[in-house]
Amino acid sequence: MPELLRINGNPLIGLYMRVTEDAAILGVNDRRVKSLLKNNLGVDVVVTTVAGSELVGALVAANSNGAVVSHHVLEREIKKLSKYFDIDVVETNMTCFGNILCLNDSGGLIHPDAKKSLISKVEKALEIDVNPGTIGGIKTVGMAACVTNKGGLLNPNTSEWEMKRVKKSLNIEPVVGTVNFGGDMVGTGVVANSKGYIAGEDTTGFELGVIEDALGFHEVVL
């Protein structure tokens, strides 16, 4: 059975966590959420704020090679994160790395207004090629998609050209869909890696079926 979740009464669970293949950053100290992440996604969990905020999913971008955060991160937060991730701190005006980047271990897309110098720093830190782009016409590509090494769920307004760009950049076969009863910013409503996923509590059975197809789980949802 898929796990559905609210955090602080909010089904936009992707705002509160950032997940990779082996580890997760969680912005709230919630025992049930930690247990779900460990059991469903098979990850170690570090509980910390980033830049003093619990919205770590919006502020951190990460894959199996490392994590990037803005220069607003606090020293005590870096110490916690460094136990599980190779951390790169980047000075930039685009501080919400989780929102502006959509990536996996093969490649990534970044907000089309990102400077070349920022793109180079991200590529070096995460050891992937990163290309400017949009998803569903949305520049904050991390909010518009949930991707893993196996697949991806994209904003329902994603064009054919954008779909091809995601396929080429991240080496996956993505599917379009929604979460949380029609929400199109799917990156805020689903967290996943290649081993499992968790969706926002308002997600319908039909949406779960699409999510599982998109992320390569193919379980039957009744």
Backbone hydrogen bonds in HBPLUS format (Angstrom, degrees):
<---DONOR---> <-ACCEPTOR-->    atom                        ^
c    i                          cat <-CA-CA->   ^        H-A-AA   ^      H-
h    n   atom  resd res      DA  || num        DHA   H-A  angle D-A-AA Bond
n    s   type  num  typ     dist DA aas  dist angle  dist       angle   num
A0199-ALA N   A0003-GLU O   3.13 MM 196  6.49 167.9  2.15 165.9 165.9     1
A0005-LEU N   A0199-ALA O   2.97 MM 194  6.28 141.1  2.12 149.4 161.4     2
A0201-GLU N   A0005-LEU O   2.85 MM 196  4.60 134.8  2.06 133.3 127.9     3
A0007-ILE N   A0010-ASN O   2.90 MM   3  5.09 164.4  1.92 136.2 137.7     4
A0010-ASN N   A0007-ILE O   2.93 MM   3  5.09 157.0  1.98 107.2 114.9     5
A0015-LEU N   A0012-LEU O   3.23 MM   3  6.10 166.2  2.25 120.8 124.7     6
A0016-TYR N   A0013-ILE O   3.04 MM   3  5.60 153.5  2.11 115.9 122.9     7
A0014-GLY N   A0188-THR O   2.85 MM 174  4.17 150.8  1.94 122.0 121.2     8
A0057-GLY N   A0015-LEU O   2.98 MM  42  4.43 137.7  2.16 116.7 118.4     9
A0027-GLY N   A0016-TYR O   2.93 MM  11  5.30 166.9  1.95 163.1 162.3    10
A0018-ARG N   A0025-ILE O   2.95 MM   7  5.16 149.8  2.04 140.6 149.7    11
A0025-ILE N   A0018-ARG O   2.82 MM   7  5.16 160.7  1.86 150.7 157.1    12
A0020-THR N   A0023-ALA O   2.85 MM   3  5.45 156.6  1.91 168.1 175.9    13
A0044-ASP N   A0022-ASP O   3.01 MM  22  6.37 163.3  2.04 141.5 139.1    14
A0024-ALA N   A0044-ASP O   2.77 MM  20  6.18 138.8  1.93 157.6 170.4    15
A0046-VAL N   A0024-ALA O   2.93 MM  22  6.30 166.1  1.95 167.7 170.7    16
A0026-LEU N   A0046-VAL O   2.94 MM  20  6.17 165.3  1.97 155.7 158.1    17
A0048-THR N   A0026-LEU O   2.96 MM  22  6.24 150.4  2.05 150.7 160.3    18
A0030-ASP N   A0028-VAL O   3.05 MM   2  5.69 125.1  2.36 106.9  91.4    19
A0034-LYS N   A0030-ASP O   3.04 MM   4  6.28 165.2  2.06 157.3 161.6    20
A0035-SER N   A0031-ARG O   2.99 MM   4  6.21 156.3  2.05 147.0 153.5    21
A0036-LEU N   A0032-ARG O   2.92 MM   4  6.21 157.8  1.97 152.3 158.0    22
A0037-LEU N   A0033-VAL O   2.98 MM   4  6.20 162.5  2.01 154.7 158.9    23
A0038-LYS N   A0034-LYS O   3.03 MM   4  6.23 161.9  2.06 149.3 154.1    24
A0039-ASN N   A0035-SER O   2.89 MM   4  5.98 167.7  1.90 153.7 157.4    25
A0040-ASN N   A0036-LEU O   2.79 MM   4  5.50 161.2  1.82 145.5 152.1    26
A0041-LEU N   A0037-LEU O   3.10 MM   4  5.24 145.7  2.22 122.4 132.4    27
A0042-GLY N   A0038-LYS O   3.11 MM   4  4.79 124.9  2.42 110.4 119.5    28
A0050-VAL N   A0053-SER O   2.90 MM   3  5.26 157.1  1.96 143.8 148.5    29
A0053-SER N   A0050-VAL O   2.97 MM   3  5.26 166.3  1.99 112.4 116.5    30
A0058-ALA N   A0055-LEU O   3.19 MM   3  5.73 141.4  2.34 109.4 118.5    31
A0059-LEU N   A0056-VAL O   3.11 MM   3  4.94 128.9  2.39  92.0 105.9    32
A0060-VAL N   A0056-VAL O   3.01 MM   4  5.86 140.4  2.17 156.0 158.0    33
A0098-GLY N   A0058-ALA O   3.01 MM  40  4.31 122.1  2.36 108.0 114.1    34
A0061-ALA N   A0068-VAL O   3.35 MM   7  5.52 165.1  2.38 150.0 154.4    35
A0068-VAL N   A0061-ALA O   2.88 MM   7  5.52 160.3  1.92 161.3 167.8    36
A0063-ASN N   A0066-GLY O   3.00 MM   3  5.67 157.5  2.05 161.3 168.3    37
A0066-GLY N   A0063-ASN O   3.27 MM   3  5.67 157.5  2.33 111.5 117.2    38
A0067-ALA N   A0086-ASP O   2.97 MM  19  6.16 154.2  2.04 154.6 152.0    39
A0088-ASP N   A0067-ALA O   2.93 MM  21  6.27 152.9  2.00 159.3 168.2    40
A0069-VAL N   A0088-ASP O   3.06 MM  19  6.44 157.6  2.12 161.2 165.6    41
A0090-VAL N   A0069-VAL O   2.87 MM  21  6.18 166.6  1.88 161.8 165.7    42
A0073-VAL N   A0070-SER O   3.21 MM   3  6.09 167.8  2.23 125.2 126.5    43
A0071-HIS N   A0090-VAL O   3.04 MM  19  5.53 115.1  2.48 137.6 131.7    44
A0077-GLU N   A0074-LEU O   3.04 MM   3  5.19 124.6  2.35  99.6 114.1    45
A0078-ILE N   A0074-LEU O   3.01 MM   4  6.37 152.7  2.08 152.9 160.9    46
A0079-LYS N   A0075-GLU O   3.10 MM   4  6.40 155.0  2.16 148.9 154.9    47
A0080-LYS N   A0076-ARG O   3.29 MM   4  6.56 154.0  2.36 138.5 144.1    48
A0081-LEU N   A0077-GLU O   2.94 MM   4  6.16 172.1  1.94 157.3 159.5    49
A0082-SER N   A0078-ILE O   2.84 MM   4  5.85 151.0  1.93 149.2 156.7    50
A0083-LYS N   A0080-LYS O   3.26 MM   3  5.76 159.2  2.30 110.5 116.6    51
A0084-TYR N   A0081-LEU O   3.02 MM   3  5.75 158.7  2.07 119.5 125.5    52
A0085-PHE N   A0081-LEU O   2.88 MM   4  5.87 146.6  1.99 153.0 163.0    53
A0097-PHE N   A0095-THR O   3.10 MM   2  5.76 129.4  2.37 104.6  90.7    54
A0099-ASN N   A0096-CYS O   3.01 MM   3  5.44 135.7  2.22 108.9 120.6    55
A0100-ILE N   A0096-CYS O   3.11 MM   4  6.41 153.3  2.19 153.3 161.5    56
A0101-LEU N   A0097-PHE O   3.11 MM   4  5.89 128.4  2.39 144.8 152.2    57
A0142-GLY N   A0099-ASN O   2.77 MM  43  4.31 140.0  1.93 134.7 133.8    58
A0111-HIS N   A0100-ILE O   2.90 MM  11  5.04 134.6  2.11 142.7 152.4    59
A0102-CYS N   A0109-LEU O   2.98 MM   7  5.21 164.1  2.01 146.8 150.2    60
A0109-LEU N   A0102-CYS O   2.79 MM   7  5.21 157.4  1.84 152.3 159.7    61
A0104-ASN N   A0107-GLY O   3.06 MM   3  5.79 157.5  2.11 165.9 173.1    62
A0108-GLY N   A0129-ASP O   3.05 MM  21  6.41 134.5  2.26 156.9 158.2    63
A0131-ASN N   A0108-GLY O   2.95 MM  23  6.32 162.6  1.98 144.6 144.6    64
A0110-ILE N   A0131-ASN O   2.91 MM  21  6.00 141.8  2.06 137.5 141.2    65
A0133-GLY N   A0110-ILE O   3.00 MM  23  6.00 144.9  2.13 166.3 162.8    66
A0114-ALA N   A0111-HIS O   3.00 MM   3  5.61 167.0  2.02 126.0 128.3    67
A0118-LEU N   A0115-LYS O   3.08 MM   3  5.32 122.7  2.43 101.3 114.9    68
A0119-ILE N   A0115-LYS O   3.05 MM   4  6.42 161.0  2.09 154.1 159.5    69
A0120-SER N   A0116-LYS O   2.94 MM   4  6.15 158.9  1.99 150.1 155.2    70
A0121-LYS N   A0117-SER O   3.18 MM   4  6.40 152.6  2.26 139.6 146.1    71
A0122-VAL N   A0118-LEU O   3.01 MM   4  6.29 159.6  2.06 153.6 158.9    72
A0123-GLU N   A0119-ILE O   2.89 MM   4  6.10 163.9  1.92 153.6 158.4    73
A0124-LYS N   A0120-SER O   3.02 MM   4  6.17 157.8  2.07 145.7 151.3    74
A0125-ALA N   A0121-LYS O   2.99 MM   4  6.13 158.1  2.04 145.6 151.7    75
A0126-LEU N   A0122-VAL O   2.94 MM   4  6.00 165.9  1.96 157.3 160.1    76
A0127-GLU N   A0123-GLU O   2.82 MM   4  5.36 121.4  2.16 135.9 146.9    77
A0135-ILE N   A0138-ILE O   3.16 MM   3  5.23 156.5  2.22 135.8 140.6    78
A0138-ILE N   A0135-ILE O   3.07 MM   3  5.23 160.8  2.11 105.6 111.3    79
A0141-VAL N   A0139-LYS O   2.87 MM   2  5.39 128.9  2.13 108.0  92.3    80
A0143-MET N   A0140-THR O   3.00 MM   3  5.75 147.8  2.11 120.3 128.3    81
A0187-GLY N   A0143-MET O   2.87 MM  44  4.32 143.5  2.00 126.0 125.5    82
A0155-ASN N   A0144-ALA O   2.87 MM  11  5.21 129.8  2.12 171.1 169.7    83
A0146-CYS N   A0153-LEU O   2.91 MM   7  5.25 154.8  1.98 149.1 157.2    84
A0153-LEU N   A0146-CYS O   2.84 MM   7  5.25 160.1  1.88 150.3 154.8    85
A0148-THR N   A0151-GLY O   2.85 MM   3  5.44 164.8  1.87 166.5 164.7    86
A0152-GLY N   A0214-ALA O   3.08 MM  62  5.35 121.6  2.44 133.0 129.8    87
A0175-VAL N   A0152-GLY O   2.88 MM  23  6.24 156.5  1.94 155.8 160.0    88
A0154-LEU N   A0175-VAL O   2.82 MM  21  6.03 158.1  1.86 145.6 152.0    89
A0177-GLY N   A0154-LEU O   3.02 MM  23  6.17 151.3  2.10 175.5 168.3    90
A0158-THR N   A0155-ASN O   3.04 MM   3  5.64 156.7  2.09 128.7 128.8    91
A0163-MET N   A0159-SER O   2.88 MM   4  6.11 156.6  1.94 149.8 156.9    92
A0164-LYS N   A0160-GLU O   3.03 MM   4  6.28 157.8  2.08 147.0 151.8    93
A0165-ARG N   A0161-TRP O   3.10 MM   4  6.35 148.9  2.20 142.6 151.3    94
A0166-VAL N   A0162-GLU O   2.93 MM   4  6.24 154.1  2.00 152.2 158.6    95
A0167-LYS N   A0163-MET O   2.98 MM   4  6.24 166.8  2.00 153.6 157.0    96
A0168-LYS N   A0164-LYS O   2.99 MM   4  6.15 164.7  2.02 147.9 151.6    97
A0169-SER N   A0165-ARG O   2.90 MM   4  5.93 162.3  1.94 146.4 151.9    98
A0170-LEU N   A0166-VAL O   2.90 MM   4  5.77 164.9  1.93 154.6 157.9    99
A0171-ASN N   A0167-LYS O   2.84 MM   4  5.13 126.8  2.13 133.4 142.5   100
A0179-VAL N   A0183-GLY O   2.95 MM   4  4.97 156.2  2.01 136.5 144.2   101
A0183-GLY N   A0179-VAL O   2.55 MM   4  4.97 136.7  1.73 166.3 167.9   102
A0188-THR N   A0185-MET O   3.01 MM   3  5.93 163.6  2.04 126.1 131.0   103
A0189-GLY N   A0186-VAL O   3.12 MM   3  5.21 152.2  2.20 102.8 111.2   104
A0200-GLY N   A0189-GLY O   2.82 MM  11  5.09 140.7  1.97 160.0 159.1   105
A0191-VAL N   A0198-ILE O   3.00 MM   7  5.48 164.1  2.03 160.3 165.5   106
A0198-ILE N   A0191-VAL O   2.91 MM   7  5.48 152.6  1.99 159.1 165.8   107
A0193-ASN N   A0196-GLY O   3.04 MM   3  5.70 159.5  2.08 162.8 167.3   108
A0203-THR N   A0200-GLY O   3.07 MM   3  5.74 165.9  2.09 126.2 128.7   109
A0208-LEU N   A0204-THR O   2.92 MM   4  6.22 152.0  2.00 149.0 157.3   110
A0209-GLY N   A0205-GLY O   3.10 MM   4  6.37 149.8  2.19 144.9 152.2   111
A0209-GLY N   A0206-PHE O   3.11 MM   3  5.18 119.4  2.50  96.1 110.7   112
A0210-VAL N   A0206-PHE O   3.17 MM   4  6.58 152.1  2.26 148.8 155.8   113
A0211-ILE N   A0207-GLU O   2.87 MM   4  6.14 159.7  1.91 151.9 158.0   114
A0212-GLU N   A0208-LEU O   2.92 MM   4  6.10 162.2  1.95 151.2 155.1   115
A0213-ASP N   A0209-GLY O   3.12 MM   4  6.29 149.6  2.21 139.2 147.3   116
A0214-ALA N   A0210-VAL O   2.81 MM   4  6.01 160.1  1.85 151.7 157.8   117
A0215-LEU N   A0211-ILE O   2.86 MM   4  6.05 153.1  1.93 151.6 158.3   118
A0217-PHE N   A0212-GLU O   2.76 MM   5  4.87 155.2  1.82 150.7 153.5   119
A0218-HIS N   A0212-GLU O   3.19 MM   6  5.25 165.0  2.21 108.3 109.9   120
A0216-GLY N   A0213-ASP O   3.40 MM   3  5.23 157.0  2.46  96.6 103.2   121
